[in-house]
Amino acid sequence: MHTKRLQFSPGDVVFREGDPPTSAYLVESGKVEILTHQDGVPLVLSILGAGDLLGEMAVIDDAPRTATARALTEVRLIEVDRAQINERIEASDPIVRALLKGQLNRYRTALNALRSGEAPVVVSSSGEHGLDADGYDDSAVAKIRLETQLRDALTSRTLEVRFQPIYEIREQRISGYEALVRWTHPVRGAISPAEFIALAEETSLILPVGEYVLDRVAETLARLDQLGVAPLPFVAVNMSGRQLAETDMLGAVQRASQRHGVDPRNIKIEVTESLMLDFERVGELIARCEALGIKVALDDFGTGYSNLGHLHKLQFSTVKIDQGFVRQMLDAPRCHAIVSAIVQMVHALDSDIVAEGVETDAQLQALDALNCRYAQGYLIGRPQTFDEMRRNHGLD
């Protein structure tokens, strides 16, 4: 597709008020004035220069032009067609789309008031389903509200961290846990982690959520230690891509451990396979953790990024087999063969292995026969409160 450039001389009209919104324009050079009329008298709203956009608002909300654009000097414009704009808006975050449309609605309301000489008043939207009085999409408003409430939950410490047990098969004991954050909303009730963790990932909230979880994990380990649990179990904490990119995860582990007086080696960091794409950062994290005796596990192995070239270079202490393989291993011989091959390969790399998604005794026995060290799943236990954890260790 060729870029369309347009030339205008002083006084030429680019588009008139009331014209259909065929495209927007980027000012490459020169100056353009945007004007309307008040009581028949021309009223200049703005003067645009190189790098400015004009005509985009009418394209975005598919409404007639609300003002006239006229060249003040020799002007060169780059045409931006409707498809280019709409594709980018549709690909953006729904909150961004809602904010944009809300601002357009307010702009048009203010412009109409300016033309009539009246004070601007916020009016109801066109009555379309799903829009509020300011023109915002209800789903986007709900998302903004939920983000605010998640911040409040962090401040009030009402996010709950639960612990799913990890069973050491040969030793027949609970040796560790995976920390999982849960949120019970005061109105909506339990909110799926898939929803609020995804929301946190979209914003900087994932960073304080991550530190909050680490603090609760260290606090829980300290309480178990005070009750005389020995040896203390390890607790695995998931790390997101944004945490890896934007925060010192190892430093956060050390700070939480020091705050509660526990050995940071009881905290294990889990990274998902998708983070294997950031090979250098993950490698640096593993090296730093290894120097302090902190273990790093590879989570969800086999879900799509199983690059063996990376696996042999990144010295994970533990590899977790994705639950999709474990749940099918007894019914699908090929799946059983894959699990067996993964276990042998991980043992050859001198790493431990955890099988996720264990739901039946038969699965557990099959994993034991393959010499898999750890098992995790509903057969072993669902995510637990601290009081439930105590019973795992003989404390009532």
URQUI-V250604 format. One record per pair of residues at least 4 apart in sequence whose C-alpha atoms are under 8 Angstrom apart, sorted by the first residue. I is the first residue (numbers start at 1). GAP is how many residues later the second one is. Records with the same first field share a line. If there is no record, write none. Layout:
# URQUI-V250604
I: GAP + GAP
This chain:
# URQUI-V250604
3: 75 + 76
4: 74 + 75
5: 71 + 72 + 73 + 74
6: 70 + 71 + 72 + 73
7: 67 + 68 + 69 + 70
8: 4 + 5 + 6 + 63 + 66 + 67 + 68
9: 62 + 63 + 64 + 65 + 66
10: 60 + 61 + 62 + 63 + 64 + 65
11: 59 + 60 + 61 + 62
12: 58 + 59
13: 55 + 56 + 57 + 58
14: 54 + 55 + 56 + 57
15: 4 + 50 + 53 + 54 + 55
16: 49 + 51 + 52 + 53
17: 19 + 47 + 48 + 49 + 50 + 51
18: 46 + 47 + 48 + 49
19: 45 + 46
20: 43 + 44 + 45
21: 34 + 37 + 38 + 41 + 42 + 43 + 44
22: 37 + 59 + 60
23: 32 + 33 + 36 + 56 + 57 + 58 + 59
24: 29 + 30 + 31 + 32 + 35 + 55 + 56 + 57 + 58
25: 28 + 29 + 30 + 31 + 52 + 53 + 54 + 55
26: 24 + 25 + 26 + 27 + 28 + 51 + 52 + 53 + 54
27: 4 + 21 + 22 + 23 + 24 + 25 + 26 + 27 + 48 + 49 + 50 + 51
28: 21 + 22 + 23 + 47 + 48 + 49 + 50
29: 20 + 21 + 22 + 45 + 46 + 47 + 48
30: 19 + 20 + 41 + 42 + 43 + 44 + 45 + 46
31: 16 + 17 + 18 + 19 + 40 + 41 + 42 + 43 + 44
32: 15 + 16 + 17 + 37 + 38 + 39 + 40 + 41 + 43
33: 11 + 12 + 13 + 14 + 15 + 36 + 37 + 38 + 39
34: 10 + 11 + 12 + 13 + 14 + 33 + 34 + 35 + 36
35: 7 + 8 + 9 + 10 + 11 + 32 + 33 + 34 + 35
36: 6 + 7 + 8 + 9 + 30 + 31 + 32 + 79
37: 4 + 5 + 6 + 78
38: 4 + 5 + 76 + 77 + 78 + 79
39: 76 + 77
48: 4 + 5 + 6
55: 4 + 10
56: 4
57: 4 + 47
58: 4 + 5 + 6 + 7 + 8
59: 4 + 23 + 26
60: 25 + 26 + 41
61: 40 + 43
66: 42
71: 4
80: 4 + 5
81: 4
82: 4
83: 4
84: 4
85: 4
86: 4
87: 4
88: 4
89: 8
90: 7
92: 4 + 5
93: 4
94: 4 + 46
95: 4 + 45 + 46 + 48 + 49
96: 4
97: 4
98: 4 + 37 + 38 + 39 + 42 + 43
99: 4 + 37
100: 4
101: 4 + 34 + 35
102: 4 + 32 + 33 + 34
103: 4
104: 4
105: 4 + 20 + 29 + 30
106: 4 + 16 + 28
107: 4
108: 4
109: 4 + 11 + 12 + 13 + 14
110: 4 + 10 + 11
111: 4
112: 4 + 8
113: 4 + 5 + 6 + 7 + 8
114: 4 + 5 + 6
122: 11 + 12
123: 10 + 11
124: 8 + 9 + 10 + 11
125: 6 + 7 + 8 + 9 + 10
127: 4
130: 7 + 8 + 9
131: 4 + 5 + 6 + 7
132: 4 + 5 + 6
136: 4 + 5
137: 4
138: 4
139: 4
140: 4
141: 4
142: 4
143: 4
144: 4
145: 4
146: 4
147: 4 + 52 + 53
148: 4
149: 4
150: 4 + 46
151: 4 + 54
152: 4
153: 4 + 5 + 6
154: 4 + 5 + 54 + 55 + 58
158: 25
159: 22 + 23 + 24 + 25
160: 21 + 22 + 23
161: 18 + 19 + 20 + 21 + 52 + 55 + 56 + 224
162: 17 + 18 + 19 + 20 + 221 + 222 + 223 + 224
163: 14 + 15 + 16 + 17 + 220 + 221 + 222 + 223 + 226
164: 13 + 14 + 15 + 16 + 212 + 213 + 217 + 218 + 219 + 220
165: 9 + 10 + 11 + 12 + 13 + 211 + 212 + 215 + 216 + 217 + 218 + 219
166: 8 + 9 + 10 + 11 + 12 + 208 + 209 + 210 + 211 + 214
167: 5 + 6 + 7 + 8 + 9 + 207 + 208 + 209 + 213
168: 4 + 5 + 6 + 7 + 205 + 206 + 207
169: 4 + 195 + 199 + 203 + 204 + 205 + 206
170: 198 + 203
174: 59 + 218 + 219
175: 58 + 59
176: 57 + 58 + 59 + 60
177: 56 + 57 + 58 + 59
178: 57 + 58 + 59
179: 34 + 38 + 56 + 57 + 58 + 59
180: 57 + 203
181: 12 + 32
182: 8 + 9 + 10 + 11
183: 7 + 8 + 9 + 10
184: 4 + 5 + 6 + 7
185: 4 + 5 + 6
191: 4 + 5
192: 4
193: 4 + 5
194: 4
195: 4
196: 4
197: 4 + 9
198: 4
199: 4
200: 4 + 5 + 6 + 9
201: 4 + 5 + 39 + 41
204: 4
205: 4
206: 4 + 34 + 36 + 37
207: 4 + 35 + 36 + 40
208: 4
209: 4
210: 4 + 29 + 33
211: 4 + 41
212: 4
213: 4 + 24
214: 4 + 23 + 38 + 39 + 42
215: 4 + 41 + 42
216: 4
217: 4 + 18
218: 4 + 38 + 39 + 42 + 44 + 49
219: 4 + 41
220: 4 + 166
221: 4 + 11 + 12 + 41
222: 4 + 38 + 39 + 40
223: 4
224: 4 + 5 + 8 + 166
225: 4 + 5 + 7
229: 164
232: 34
233: 33
234: 31 + 32 + 33 + 34
235: 31 + 32 + 33
236: 31 + 32 + 33 + 34
237: 30 + 31 + 32 + 33
238: 31 + 32 + 33 + 34
239: 4 + 5 + 10 + 30 + 31 + 32 + 33
240: 4 + 31 + 32
241: 4 + 34
242: 4 + 5
243: 4 + 5 + 6
244: 4 + 5 + 37 + 38
245: 36
248: 4
249: 4
250: 4 + 35 + 38 + 39
251: 4
252: 4
253: 4 + 11 + 14
254: 4 + 10
255: 4
256: 4
257: 4 + 5 + 6 + 7
258: 4 + 5
262: 4
263: 4
264: 30
265: 27 + 28 + 29 + 30
266: 28
267: 27 + 28
268: 26 + 27 + 28 + 29
269: 25 + 26 + 27 + 28
270: 26 + 27 + 28 + 29
271: 4 + 25 + 26 + 27 + 28
272: 4 + 26 + 27 + 28 + 29
273: 4 + 25 + 26 + 27 + 28 + 30 + 31 + 32 + 33
274: 30 + 31
275: 4 + 7
276: 6 + 29 + 34
277: 28
278: 4
279: 4 + 31
280: 4
281: 4
282: 4 + 32
283: 4 + 31
284: 4
285: 4
286: 4 + 9 + 10 + 28 + 29 + 30
287: 4
288: 4
289: 4 + 5 + 6 + 7
290: 4 + 5
295: 21 + 22 + 23
296: 20 + 21 + 22
297: 19 + 20 + 21 + 22 + 23
298: 18 + 20 + 21 + 22
299: 20 + 21 + 22 + 23
300: 20 + 21 + 22 + 23
301: 4 + 5 + 18 + 19 + 20 + 21
302: 4 + 19 + 20
303: 19
306: 5
307: 4
308: 4
309: 4
310: 4
311: 4 + 5
312: 37
316: 35
317: 33 + 34 + 35
318: 33 + 34 + 35 + 36
319: 27 + 32 + 33 + 34 + 35
320: 33 + 34 + 35 + 36
321: 4 + 5 + 18 + 21 + 32 + 33 + 34 + 35
322: 4 + 33 + 34 + 35
323: 4 + 32 + 33 + 34 + 35
324: 4 + 33
325: 4 + 10 + 11 + 13 + 14
326: 10 + 13 + 29 + 30 + 31 + 32 + 37
327: 30 + 31 + 32 + 36
328: 4 + 7 + 8
329: 4 + 5 + 6 + 7 + 8 + 10 + 34
330: 5 + 6 + 33
332: 4
333: 4
334: 4
335: 4
336: 4
337: 4
338: 4
339: 4
340: 4 + 30
341: 4
342: 4
343: 4 + 10 + 27 + 28 + 29
344: 4
345: 4
346: 4 + 5 + 6 + 7
347: 4 + 5 + 6
352: 21 + 22
353: 19 + 20 + 21
354: 18 + 19 + 20 + 21 + 22
355: 12 + 17 + 19 + 20 + 21
356: 19 + 20 + 21
357: 19 + 20 + 21
358: 5 + 6 + 17 + 18 + 19 + 20 + 21 + 22
359: 4 + 18 + 19 + 20 + 21
360: 4 + 19
361: 4 + 18
362: 4
363: 4
364: 4 + 11
365: 4
366: 4
367: 4 + 5
368: 4 + 5
375: 5
376: 4 + 5
377: 4 + 5
378: 4
384: 4 + 5
385: 4
386: 4
387: 4 + 9
388: 4
389: 4
390: 4 + 5 + 6
391: 4 + 5
